[in-house]
Amino acid sequence: MSARIRTISKIGKGKYYTSSWKISDYLIANFLYYITIFPIYLVIKFFFYVPIKWCITKIKNKKA
């Protein structure tokens, strides 16, 4: 029997989703996430979201 990680996620009002992962599968999934999806998230956040938020804040402060 291999070691397992149990994750519990809340998906609604009083509803939970549980999953059980083998540690090796969990590490592989996290590694793939940080290699593929996380860099895309950082690019979108720091090249699009943060500058737009900064511009909106500047415009609101000028009007006030």
Predicted model as a PDB file, atoms N, CA, C, CB and O in Angstrom, pLDDT in the B-factor column:
MODEL        1                                                                  
ATOM      1  N   MET A   1       0.848  -1.188   0.000  1.00 52.00           N  
ATOM      2  CA  MET A   1       0.000   0.000   0.000  1.00 52.00           C  
ATOM      3  C   MET A   1       0.889   1.245   0.000  1.00 52.00           C  
ATOM      4  CB  MET A   1      -0.963   0.002   1.231  1.00 52.00           C  
ATOM      5  O   MET A   1       1.807   1.356   0.813  1.00 52.00           O  
ATOM      6  N   SER A   2       0.621   2.155  -0.889  1.00 72.00           N  
ATOM      7  CA  SER A   2       1.426   3.371  -0.975  1.00 72.00           C  
ATOM      8  C   SER A   2       0.805   4.475  -0.131  1.00 72.00           C  
ATOM      9  CB  SER A   2       1.564   3.830  -2.438  1.00 72.00           C  
ATOM     10  O   SER A   2      -0.375   4.425   0.216  1.00 72.00           O  
ATOM     11  N   ALA A   3       1.622   5.470   0.192  1.00 83.00           N  
ATOM     12  CA  ALA A   3       1.130   6.612   0.962  1.00 83.00           C  
ATOM     13  C   ALA A   3       0.206   7.441   0.087  1.00 83.00           C  
ATOM     14  CB  ALA A   3       2.304   7.477   1.494  1.00 83.00           C  
ATOM     15  O   ALA A   3       0.417   7.559  -1.120  1.00 83.00           O  
ATOM     16  N   ARG A   4      -0.821   8.015   0.705  1.00 84.00           N  
ATOM     17  CA  ARG A   4      -1.819   8.768  -0.046  1.00 84.00           C  
ATOM     18  C   ARG A   4      -2.054  10.119   0.605  1.00 84.00           C  
ATOM     19  CB  ARG A   4      -3.135   7.984  -0.143  1.00 84.00           C  
ATOM     20  O   ARG A   4      -1.839  10.302   1.803  1.00 84.00           O  
ATOM     21  N   ILE A   5      -2.498  11.052  -0.209  1.00 83.00           N  
ATOM     22  CA  ILE A   5      -2.879  12.392   0.260  1.00 83.00           C  
ATOM     23  C   ILE A   5      -4.371  12.534   0.039  1.00 83.00           C  
ATOM     24  CB  ILE A   5      -2.078  13.534  -0.488  1.00 83.00           C  
ATOM     25  O   ILE A   5      -4.861  12.288  -1.063  1.00 83.00           O  
ATOM     26  N   ARG A   6      -5.095  12.925   1.070  1.00 87.00           N  
ATOM     27  CA  ARG A   6      -6.531  13.149   0.936  1.00 87.00           C  
ATOM     28  C   ARG A   6      -6.780  14.645   0.907  1.00 87.00           C  
ATOM     29  CB  ARG A   6      -7.325  12.471   2.096  1.00 87.00           C  
ATOM     30  O   ARG A   6      -6.360  15.374   1.806  1.00 87.00           O  
ATOM     31  N   THR A   7      -7.467  15.097  -0.132  1.00 83.00           N  
ATOM     32  CA  THR A   7      -7.804  16.514  -0.247  1.00 83.00           C  
ATOM     33  C   THR A   7      -9.309  16.679  -0.121  1.00 83.00           C  
ATOM     34  CB  THR A   7      -7.298  17.104  -1.591  1.00 83.00           C  
ATOM     35  O   THR A   7     -10.081  15.869  -0.635  1.00 83.00           O  
ATOM     36  N   ILE A   8      -9.712  17.729   0.562  1.00 85.00           N  
ATOM     37  CA  ILE A   8     -11.128  18.038   0.746  1.00 85.00           C  
ATOM     38  C   ILE A   8     -11.351  19.451   0.233  1.00 85.00           C  
ATOM     39  CB  ILE A   8     -11.567  17.896   2.255  1.00 85.00           C  
ATOM     40  O   ILE A   8     -10.716  20.395   0.702  1.00 85.00           O  
ATOM     41  N   SER A   9     -12.254  19.598  -0.732  1.00 85.00           N  
ATOM     42  CA  SER A   9     -12.546  20.903  -1.323  1.00 85.00           C  
ATOM     43  C   SER A   9     -14.017  21.223  -1.125  1.00 85.00           C  
ATOM     44  CB  SER A   9     -12.178  20.932  -2.830  1.00 85.00           C  
ATOM     45  O   SER A   9     -14.879  20.373  -1.344  1.00 85.00           O  
ATOM     46  N   LYS A  10     -14.300  22.448  -0.711  1.00 85.00           N  
ATOM     47  CA  LYS A  10     -15.681  22.879  -0.560  1.00 85.00           C  
ATOM     48  C   LYS A  10     -16.198  23.352  -1.915  1.00 85.00           C  
ATOM     49  CB  LYS A  10     -15.805  24.003   0.510  1.00 85.00           C  
ATOM     50  O   LYS A  10     -15.577  24.208  -2.546  1.00 85.00           O  
ATOM     51  N   ILE A  11     -17.325  22.807  -2.372  1.00 84.00           N  
ATOM     52  CA  ILE A  11     -17.843  23.162  -3.692  1.00 84.00           C  
ATOM     53  C   ILE A  11     -19.197  23.859  -3.622  1.00 84.00           C  
ATOM     54  CB  ILE A  11     -17.956  21.924  -4.550  1.00 84.00           C  
ATOM     55  O   ILE A  11     -19.737  24.260  -4.653  1.00 84.00           O  
ATOM     56  N   GLY A  12     -19.731  24.004  -2.464  1.00 82.00           N  
ATOM     57  CA  GLY A  12     -21.020  24.675  -2.365  1.00 82.00           C  
ATOM     58  C   GLY A  12     -21.430  24.791  -0.913  1.00 82.00           C  
ATOM     59  O   GLY A  12     -20.639  24.554  -0.001  1.00 82.00           O  
ATOM     60  N   LYS A  13     -22.669  25.156  -0.723  1.00 85.00           N  
ATOM     61  CA  LYS A  13     -23.184  25.336   0.628  1.00 85.00           C  
ATOM     62  C   LYS A  13     -23.361  23.960   1.275  1.00 85.00           C  
ATOM     63  CB  LYS A  13     -24.531  26.128   0.614  1.00 85.00           C  
ATOM     64  O   LYS A  13     -24.313  23.240   0.974  1.00 85.00           O  
ATOM     65  N   GLY A  14     -22.444  23.610   2.156  1.00 84.00           N  
ATOM     66  CA  GLY A  14     -22.508  22.333   2.847  1.00 84.00           C  
ATOM     67  C   GLY A  14     -22.119  21.143   1.993  1.00 84.00           C  
ATOM     68  O   GLY A  14     -22.361  20.003   2.388  1.00 84.00           O  
ATOM     69  N   LYS A  15     -21.515  21.379   0.817  1.00 88.00           N  
ATOM     70  CA  LYS A  15     -21.113  20.281  -0.051  1.00 88.00           C  
ATOM     71  C   LYS A  15     -19.591  20.260  -0.162  1.00 88.00           C  
ATOM     72  CB  LYS A  15     -21.769  20.412  -1.453  1.00 88.00           C  
ATOM     73  O   LYS A  15     -18.950  21.293  -0.359  1.00 88.00           O  
ATOM     74  N   TYR A  16     -19.038  19.080  -0.035  1.00 87.00           N  
ATOM     75  CA  TYR A  16     -17.598  18.921  -0.095  1.00 87.00           C  
ATOM     76  C   TYR A  16     -17.237  17.834  -1.098  1.00 87.00           C  
ATOM     77  CB  TYR A  16     -17.029  18.589   1.291  1.00 87.00           C  
ATOM     78  O   TYR A  16     -18.002  16.895  -1.315  1.00 87.00           O  
ATOM     79  N   TYR A  17     -16.069  17.972  -1.703  1.00 83.00           N  
ATOM     80  CA  TYR A  17     -15.548  16.983  -2.643  1.00 83.00           C  
ATOM     81  C   TYR A  17     -14.249  16.448  -2.054  1.00 83.00           C  
ATOM     82  CB  TYR A  17     -15.321  17.602  -4.081  1.00 83.00           C  
ATOM     83  O   TYR A  17     -13.337  17.216  -1.749  1.00 83.00           O  
ATOM     84  N   THR A  18     -14.167  15.152  -1.897  1.00 87.00           N  
ATOM     85  CA  THR A  18     -12.941  14.565  -1.380  1.00 87.00           C  
ATOM     86  C   THR A  18     -12.281  13.746  -2.476  1.00 87.00           C  
ATOM     87  CB  THR A  18     -13.224  13.692  -0.136  1.00 87.00           C  
ATOM     88  O   THR A  18     -12.950  13.122  -3.299  1.00 87.00           O  
ATOM     89  N   SER A  19     -10.967  13.760  -2.471  1.00 85.00           N  
ATOM     90  CA  SER A  19     -10.221  12.935  -3.420  1.00 85.00           C  
ATOM     91  C   SER A  19      -9.008  12.371  -2.709  1.00 85.00           C  
ATOM     92  CB  SER A  19      -9.799  13.751  -4.682  1.00 85.00           C  
ATOM     93  O   SER A  19      -8.511  12.947  -1.742  1.00 85.00           O  
ATOM     94  N   SER A  20      -8.553  11.268  -3.189  1.00 87.00           N  
ATOM     95  CA  SER A  20      -7.398  10.616  -2.618  1.00 87.00           C  
ATOM     96  C   SER A  20      -6.370  10.403  -3.726  1.00 87.00           C  
ATOM     97  CB  SER A  20      -7.789   9.273  -1.941  1.00 87.00           C  
ATOM     98  O   SER A  20      -6.672   9.785  -4.747  1.00 87.00           O  
ATOM     99  N   TRP A  21      -5.184  10.903  -3.528  1.00 85.00           N  
ATOM    100  CA  TRP A  21      -4.122  10.821  -4.523  1.00 85.00           C  
ATOM    101  C   TRP A  21      -2.961  10.012  -3.958  1.00 85.00           C  
ATOM    102  CB  TRP A  21      -3.651  12.236  -4.949  1.00 85.00           C  
ATOM    103  O   TRP A  21      -2.674  10.074  -2.762  1.00 85.00           O  
ATOM    104  N   LYS A  22      -2.293   9.251  -4.828  1.00 89.00           N  
ATOM    105  CA  LYS A  22      -0.998   8.702  -4.447  1.00 89.00           C  
ATOM    106  C   LYS A  22      -0.021   9.871  -4.436  1.00 89.00           C  
ATOM    107  CB  LYS A  22      -0.528   7.549  -5.429  1.00 89.00           C  
ATOM    108  O   LYS A  22      -0.159  10.801  -5.231  1.00 89.00           O  
ATOM    109  N   ILE A  23       0.955   9.834  -3.551  1.00 88.00           N  
ATOM    110  CA  ILE A  23       1.887  10.956  -3.421  1.00 88.00           C  
ATOM    111  C   ILE A  23       2.625  11.197  -4.735  1.00 88.00           C  
ATOM    112  CB  ILE A  23       2.896  10.693  -2.285  1.00 88.00           C  
ATOM    113  O   ILE A  23       2.846  12.350  -5.106  1.00 88.00           O  
ATOM    114  N   SER A  24       3.008  10.150  -5.439  1.00 89.00           N  
ATOM    115  CA  SER A  24       3.732  10.341  -6.699  1.00 89.00           C  
ATOM    116  C   SER A  24       2.851  11.043  -7.733  1.00 89.00           C  
ATOM    117  CB  SER A  24       4.219   8.986  -7.250  1.00 89.00           C  
ATOM    118  O   SER A  24       3.325  11.923  -8.452  1.00 89.00           O  
ATOM    119  N   ASP A  25       1.568  10.659  -7.815  1.00 88.00           N  
ATOM    120  CA  ASP A  25       0.653  11.327  -8.748  1.00 88.00           C  
ATOM    121  C   ASP A  25       0.458  12.786  -8.372  1.00 88.00           C  
ATOM    122  CB  ASP A  25      -0.700  10.610  -8.781  1.00 88.00           C  
ATOM    123  O   ASP A  25       0.403  13.657  -9.241  1.00 88.00           O  
ATOM    124  N   TYR A  26       0.352  13.051  -7.074  1.00 86.00           N  
ATOM    125  CA  TYR A  26       0.163  14.414  -6.579  1.00 86.00           C  
ATOM    126  C   TYR A  26       1.364  15.286  -6.944  1.00 86.00           C  
ATOM    127  CB  TYR A  26      -0.052  14.409  -5.052  1.00 86.00           C  
ATOM    128  O   TYR A  26       1.194  16.421  -7.389  1.00 86.00           O  
ATOM    129  N   LEU A  27       2.570  14.762  -6.758  1.00 90.00           N  
ATOM    130  CA  LEU A  27       3.779  15.522  -7.083  1.00 90.00           C  
ATOM    131  C   LEU A  27       3.884  15.772  -8.584  1.00 90.00           C  
ATOM    132  CB  LEU A  27       5.026  14.780  -6.586  1.00 90.00           C  
ATOM    133  O   LEU A  27       4.263  16.866  -9.001  1.00 90.00           O  
ATOM    134  N   ILE A  28       3.553  14.776  -9.396  1.00 93.00           N  
ATOM    135  CA  ILE A  28       3.602  14.945 -10.854  1.00 93.00           C  
ATOM    136  C   ILE A  28       2.591  15.998 -11.297  1.00 93.00           C  
ATOM    137  CB  ILE A  28       3.325  13.601 -11.572  1.00 93.00           C  
ATOM    138  O   ILE A  28       2.907  16.847 -12.131  1.00 93.00           O  
ATOM    139  N   ALA A  29       1.373  15.951 -10.744  1.00 91.00           N  
ATOM    140  CA  ALA A  29       0.348  16.928 -11.112  1.00 91.00           C  
ATOM    141  C   ALA A  29       0.779  18.339 -10.723  1.00 91.00           C  
ATOM    142  CB  ALA A  29      -0.990  16.581 -10.444  1.00 91.00           C  
ATOM    143  O   ALA A  29       0.613  19.274 -11.507  1.00 91.00           O  
ATOM    144  N   ASN A  30       1.328  18.502  -9.524  1.00 91.00           N  
ATOM    145  CA  ASN A  30       1.790  19.829  -9.093  1.00 91.00           C  
ATOM    146  C   ASN A  30       2.953  20.316  -9.948  1.00 91.00           C  
ATOM    147  CB  ASN A  30       2.208  19.796  -7.618  1.00 91.00           C  
ATOM    148  O   ASN A  30       3.007  21.494 -10.299  1.00 91.00           O  
ATOM    149  N   PHE A  31       3.882  19.429 -10.287  1.00 95.00           N  
ATOM    150  CA  PHE A  31       5.012  19.799 -11.130  1.00 95.00           C  
ATOM    151  C   PHE A  31       4.533  20.268 -12.496  1.00 95.00           C  
ATOM    152  CB  PHE A  31       5.978  18.620 -11.282  1.00 95.00           C  
ATOM    153  O   PHE A  31       5.004  21.287 -13.000  1.00 95.00           O  
ATOM    154  N   LEU A  32       3.604  19.537 -13.099  1.00 95.00           N  
ATOM    155  CA  LEU A  32       3.079  19.934 -14.401  1.00 95.00           C  
ATOM    156  C   LEU A  32       2.328  21.252 -14.325  1.00 95.00           C  
ATOM    157  CB  LEU A  32       2.170  18.853 -14.954  1.00 95.00           C  
ATOM    158  O   LEU A  32       2.393  22.061 -15.251  1.00 95.00           O  
ATOM    159  N   TYR A  33       1.609  21.475 -13.217  1.00 94.00           N  
ATOM    160  CA  TYR A  33       0.894  22.741 -13.027  1.00 94.00           C  
ATOM    161  C   TYR A  33       1.883  23.913 -13.000  1.00 94.00           C  
ATOM    162  CB  TYR A  33       0.064  22.707 -11.715  1.00 94.00           C  
ATOM    163  O   TYR A  33       1.679  24.915 -13.686  1.00 94.00           O  
ATOM    164  N   TYR A  34       2.950  23.785 -12.210  1.00 94.00           N  
ATOM    165  CA  TYR A  34       3.900  24.885 -12.083  1.00 94.00           C  
ATOM    166  C   TYR A  34       4.732  25.090 -13.343  1.00 94.00           C  
ATOM    167  CB  TYR A  34       4.813  24.641 -10.911  1.00 94.00           C  
ATOM    168  O   TYR A  34       5.266  26.180 -13.554  1.00 94.00           O  
ATOM    169  N   ILE A  35       4.853  24.072 -14.177  1.00 96.00           N  
ATOM    170  CA  ILE A  35       5.593  24.210 -15.429  1.00 96.00           C  
ATOM    171  C   ILE A  35       4.715  24.805 -16.535  1.00 96.00           C  
ATOM    172  CB  ILE A  35       6.142  22.848 -15.870  1.00 96.00           C  
ATOM    173  O   ILE A  35       5.207  25.582 -17.354  1.00 96.00           O  
ATOM    174  N   THR A  36       3.427  24.455 -16.573  1.00 95.00           N  
ATOM    175  CA  THR A  36       2.579  24.852 -17.703  1.00 95.00           C  
ATOM    176  C   THR A  36       1.623  25.994 -17.381  1.00 95.00           C  
ATOM    177  CB  THR A  36       1.788  23.671 -18.177  1.00 95.00           C  
ATOM    178  O   THR A  36       1.642  27.012 -18.073  1.00 95.00           O  
ATOM    179  N   ILE A  37       0.800  25.860 -16.368  1.00 95.00           N  
ATOM    180  CA  ILE A  37      -0.289  26.807 -16.134  1.00 95.00           C  
ATOM    181  C   ILE A  37       0.160  28.023 -15.324  1.00 95.00           C  
ATOM    182  CB  ILE A  37      -1.431  26.112 -15.420  1.00 95.00           C  
ATOM    183  O   ILE A  37      -0.260  29.141 -15.621  1.00 95.00           O  
ATOM    184  N   PHE A  38       0.990  27.832 -14.323  1.00 94.00           N  
ATOM    185  CA  PHE A  38       1.381  28.937 -13.448  1.00 94.00           C  
ATOM    186  C   PHE A  38       2.110  30.062 -14.187  1.00 94.00           C  
ATOM    187  CB  PHE A  38       2.259  28.416 -12.339  1.00 94.00           C  
ATOM    188  O   PHE A  38       1.811  31.227 -13.925  1.00 94.00           O  
ATOM    189  N   PRO A  39       3.054  29.778 -15.102  1.00 95.00           N  
ATOM    190  CA  PRO A  39       3.684  30.885 -15.852  1.00 95.00           C  
ATOM    191  C   PRO A  39       2.681  31.682 -16.690  1.00 95.00           C  
ATOM    192  CB  PRO A  39       4.777  30.338 -16.765  1.00 95.00           C  
ATOM    193  O   PRO A  39       2.791  32.904 -16.793  1.00 95.00           O  
ATOM    194  N   ILE A  40       1.710  30.998 -17.283  1.00 95.00           N  
ATOM    195  CA  ILE A  40       0.681  31.701 -18.058  1.00 95.00           C  
ATOM    196  C   ILE A  40      -0.126  32.617 -17.144  1.00 95.00           C  
ATOM    197  CB  ILE A  40      -0.256  30.693 -18.774  1.00 95.00           C  
ATOM    198  O   ILE A  40      -0.433  33.753 -17.508  1.00 95.00           O  
ATOM    199  N   TYR A  41      -0.469  32.119 -15.955  1.00 94.00           N  
ATOM    200  CA  TYR A  41      -1.187  32.928 -14.966  1.00 94.00           C  
ATOM    201  C   TYR A  41      -0.388  34.176 -14.590  1.00 94.00           C  
ATOM    202  CB  TYR A  41      -1.484  32.095 -13.708  1.00 94.00           C  
ATOM    203  O   TYR A  41      -0.946  35.271 -14.516  1.00 94.00           O  
ATOM    204  N   LEU A  42       0.918  34.015 -14.354  1.00 94.00           N  
ATOM    205  CA  LEU A  42       1.743  35.168 -13.980  1.00 94.00           C  
ATOM    206  C   LEU A  42       1.826  36.189 -15.101  1.00 94.00           C  
ATOM    207  CB  LEU A  42       3.141  34.713 -13.596  1.00 94.00           C  
ATOM    208  O   LEU A  42       1.770  37.391 -14.842  1.00 94.00           O  
ATOM    209  N   VAL A  43       1.959  35.736 -16.340  1.00 95.00           N  
ATOM    210  CA  VAL A  43       2.017  36.659 -17.478  1.00 95.00           C  
ATOM    211  C   VAL A  43       0.725  37.442 -17.588  1.00 95.00           C  
ATOM    212  CB  VAL A  43       2.289  35.899 -18.786  1.00 95.00           C  
ATOM    213  O   VAL A  43       0.748  38.663 -17.742  1.00 95.00           O  
ATOM    214  N   ILE A  44      -0.405  36.751 -17.510  1.00 94.00           N  
ATOM    215  CA  ILE A  44      -1.703  37.431 -17.609  1.00 94.00           C  
ATOM    216  C   ILE A  44      -1.877  38.416 -16.471  1.00 94.00           C  
ATOM    217  CB  ILE A  44      -2.854  36.415 -17.604  1.00 94.00           C  
ATOM    218  O   ILE A  44      -2.345  39.535 -16.684  1.00 94.00           O  
ATOM    219  N   LYS A  45      -1.505  38.015 -15.266  1.00 93.00           N  
ATOM    220  CA  LYS A  45      -1.693  38.886 -14.108  1.00 93.00           C  
ATOM    221  C   LYS A  45      -0.826  40.141 -14.193  1.00 93.00           C  
ATOM    222  CB  LYS A  45      -1.379  38.126 -12.827  1.00 93.00           C  
ATOM    223  O   LYS A  45      -1.333  41.249 -14.018  1.00 93.00           O  
ATOM    224  N   PHE A  46       0.475  39.986 -14.459  1.00 93.00           N  
ATOM    225  CA  PHE A  46       1.376  41.127 -14.372  1.00 93.00           C  
ATOM    226  C   PHE A  46       1.499  41.936 -15.652  1.00 93.00           C  
ATOM    227  CB  PHE A  46       2.713  40.661 -13.972  1.00 93.00           C  
ATOM    228  O   PHE A  46       2.036  43.043 -15.614  1.00 93.00           O  
ATOM    229  N   PHE A  47       1.024  41.427 -16.789  1.00 94.00           N  
ATOM    230  CA  PHE A  47       1.073  42.211 -18.021  1.00 94.00           C  
ATOM    231  C   PHE A  47      -0.285  42.753 -18.435  1.00 94.00           C  
ATOM    232  CB  PHE A  47       1.634  41.375 -19.133  1.00 94.00           C  
ATOM    233  O   PHE A  47      -0.359  43.665 -19.259  1.00 94.00           O  
ATOM    234  N   PHE A  48      -1.359  42.208 -17.878  1.00 93.00           N  
ATOM    235  CA  PHE A  48      -2.692  42.679 -18.248  1.00 93.00           C  
ATOM    236  C   PHE A  48      -3.487  43.168 -17.039  1.00 93.00           C  
ATOM    237  CB  PHE A  48      -3.457  41.570 -18.949  1.00 93.00           C  
ATOM    238  O   PHE A  48      -3.926  44.318 -17.014  1.00 93.00           O  
ATOM    239  N   TYR A  49      -3.676  42.312 -16.041  1.00 93.00           N  
ATOM    240  CA  TYR A  49      -4.556  42.638 -14.919  1.00 93.00           C  
ATOM    241  C   TYR A  49      -4.014  43.792 -14.070  1.00 93.00           C  
ATOM    242  CB  TYR A  49      -4.754  41.410 -14.046  1.00 93.00           C  
ATOM    243  O   TYR A  49      -4.740  44.751 -13.810  1.00 93.00           O  
ATOM    244  N   VAL A  50      -2.769  43.718 -13.639  1.00 92.00           N  
ATOM    245  CA  VAL A  50      -2.207  44.740 -12.753  1.00 92.00           C  
ATOM    246  C   VAL A  50      -2.136  46.107 -13.439  1.00 92.00           C  
ATOM    247  CB  VAL A  50      -0.811  44.321 -12.284  1.00 92.00           C  
ATOM    248  O   VAL A  50      -2.527  47.096 -12.817  1.00 92.00           O  
ATOM    249  N   PRO A  51      -1.658  46.221 -14.689  1.00 92.00           N  
ATOM    250  CA  PRO A  51      -1.645  47.552 -15.325  1.00 92.00           C  
ATOM    251  C   PRO A  51      -3.038  48.139 -15.537  1.00 92.00           C  
ATOM    252  CB  PRO A  51      -0.937  47.472 -16.658  1.00 92.00           C  
ATOM    253  O   PRO A  51      -3.236  49.343 -15.368  1.00 92.00           O  
ATOM    254  N   ILE A  52      -4.004  47.298 -15.905  1.00 93.00           N  
ATOM    255  CA  ILE A  52      -5.371  47.796 -16.084  1.00 93.00           C  
ATOM    256  C   ILE A  52      -5.932  48.270 -14.748  1.00 93.00           C  
ATOM    257  CB  ILE A  52      -6.281  46.699 -16.693  1.00 93.00           C  
ATOM    258  O   ILE A  52      -6.569  49.321 -14.675  1.00 93.00           O  
ATOM    259  N   LYS A  53      -5.698  47.500 -13.701  1.00 92.00           N  
ATOM    260  CA  LYS A  53      -6.158  47.896 -12.366  1.00 92.00           C  
ATOM    261  C   LYS A  53      -5.490  49.208 -11.942  1.00 92.00           C  
ATOM    262  CB  LYS A  53      -5.858  46.777 -11.329  1.00 92.00           C  
ATOM    263  O   LYS A  53      -6.140  50.068 -11.347  1.00 92.00           O  
ATOM    264  N   TRP A  54      -4.198  49.366 -12.244  1.00 93.00           N  
ATOM    265  CA  TRP A  54      -3.480  50.575 -11.896  1.00 93.00           C  
ATOM    266  C   TRP A  54      -4.070  51.777 -12.636  1.00 93.00           C  
ATOM    267  CB  TRP A  54      -1.989  50.421 -12.217  1.00 93.00           C  
ATOM    268  O   TRP A  54      -4.251  52.840 -12.042  1.00 93.00           O  
ATOM    269  N   CYS A  55      -4.375  51.613 -13.942  1.00 92.00           N  
ATOM    270  CA  CYS A  55      -4.951  52.702 -14.735  1.00 92.00           C  
ATOM    271  C   CYS A  55      -6.323  53.108 -14.203  1.00 92.00           C  
ATOM    272  CB  CYS A  55      -5.060  52.290 -16.207  1.00 92.00           C  
ATOM    273  O   CYS A  55      -6.623  54.297 -14.102  1.00 92.00           O  
ATOM    274  N   ILE A  56      -7.145  52.138 -13.869  1.00 91.00           N  
ATOM    275  CA  ILE A  56      -8.480  52.421 -13.339  1.00 91.00           C  
ATOM    276  C   ILE A  56      -8.367  53.172 -12.019  1.00 91.00           C  
ATOM    277  CB  ILE A  56      -9.284  51.113 -13.149  1.00 91.00           C  
ATOM    278  O   ILE A  56      -9.121  54.115 -11.777  1.00 91.00           O  
ATOM    279  N   THR A  57      -7.438  52.766 -11.168  1.00 92.00           N  
ATOM    280  CA  THR A  57      -7.233  53.447  -9.876  1.00 92.00           C  
ATOM    281  C   THR A  57      -6.777  54.885 -10.104  1.00 92.00           C  
ATOM    282  CB  THR A  57      -6.190  52.685  -9.010  1.00 92.00           C  
ATOM    283  O   THR A  57      -7.234  55.794  -9.411  1.00 92.00           O  
ATOM    284  N   LYS A  58      -5.885  55.099 -11.063  1.00 89.00           N  
ATOM    285  CA  LYS A  58      -5.412  56.461 -11.348  1.00 89.00           C  
ATOM    286  C   LYS A  58      -6.547  57.346 -11.847  1.00 89.00           C  
ATOM    287  CB  LYS A  58      -4.280  56.430 -12.385  1.00 89.00           C  
ATOM    288  O   LYS A  58      -6.666  58.496 -11.426  1.00 89.00           O  
ATOM    289  N   ILE A  59      -7.386  56.816 -12.744  1.00 89.00           N  
ATOM    290  CA  ILE A  59      -8.516  57.586 -13.271  1.00 89.00           C  
ATOM    291  C   ILE A  59      -9.510  57.944 -12.185  1.00 89.00           C  
ATOM    292  CB  ILE A  59      -9.218  56.809 -14.369  1.00 89.00           C  
ATOM    293  O   ILE A  59     -10.017  59.065 -12.136  1.00 89.00           O  
ATOM    294  N   LYS A  60      -9.791  56.970 -11.301  1.00 87.00           N  
ATOM    295  CA  LYS A  60     -10.731  57.242 -10.195  1.00 87.00           C  
ATOM    296  C   LYS A  60     -10.171  58.292  -9.236  1.00 87.00           C  
ATOM    297  CB  LYS A  60     -11.043  55.944  -9.422  1.00 87.00           C  
ATOM    298  O   LYS A  60     -10.919  59.129  -8.731  1.00 87.00           O  
ATOM    299  N   ASN A  61      -8.869  58.253  -8.983  1.00 87.00           N  
ATOM    300  CA  ASN A  61      -8.259  59.228  -8.083  1.00 87.00           C  
ATOM    301  C   ASN A  61      -8.229  60.630  -8.708  1.00 87.00           C  
ATOM    302  CB  ASN A  61      -6.839  58.786  -7.716  1.00 87.00           C  
ATOM    303  O   ASN A  61      -8.333  61.623  -7.988  1.00 87.00           O  
ATOM    304  N   LYS A  62      -8.090  60.724 -10.024  1.00 82.00           N  
ATOM    305  CA  LYS A  62      -8.094  62.032 -10.683  1.00 82.00           C  
ATOM    306  C   LYS A  62      -9.466  62.679 -10.630  1.00 82.00           C  
ATOM    307  CB  LYS A  62      -7.644  61.898 -12.130  1.00 82.00           C  
ATOM    308  O   LYS A  62      -9.577  63.892 -10.454  1.00 82.00           O  
ATOM    309  N   LYS A  63     -10.520  61.871 -10.782  1.00 76.00           N  
ATOM    310  CA  LYS A  63     -11.889  62.409 -10.767  1.00 76.00           C  
ATOM    311  C   LYS A  63     -12.309  62.866  -9.386  1.00 76.00           C  
ATOM    312  CB  LYS A  63     -12.869  61.369 -11.272  1.00 76.00           C  
ATOM    313  O   LYS A  63     -13.137  63.769  -9.264  1.00 76.00           O  
ATOM    314  N   ALA A  64     -11.762  62.270  -8.350  1.00 61.00           N  
ATOM    315  CA  ALA A  64     -12.177  62.608  -6.977  1.00 61.00           C  
ATOM    316  C   ALA A  64     -11.575  63.890  -6.494  1.00 61.00           C  
ATOM    317  CB  ALA A  64     -11.807  61.508  -6.028  1.00 61.00           C  
ATOM    318  O   ALA A  64     -11.830  64.304  -5.363  1.00 61.00           O  
TER     319      ALA A  64                                                      
ENDMDL                                                                          
END                                                                             
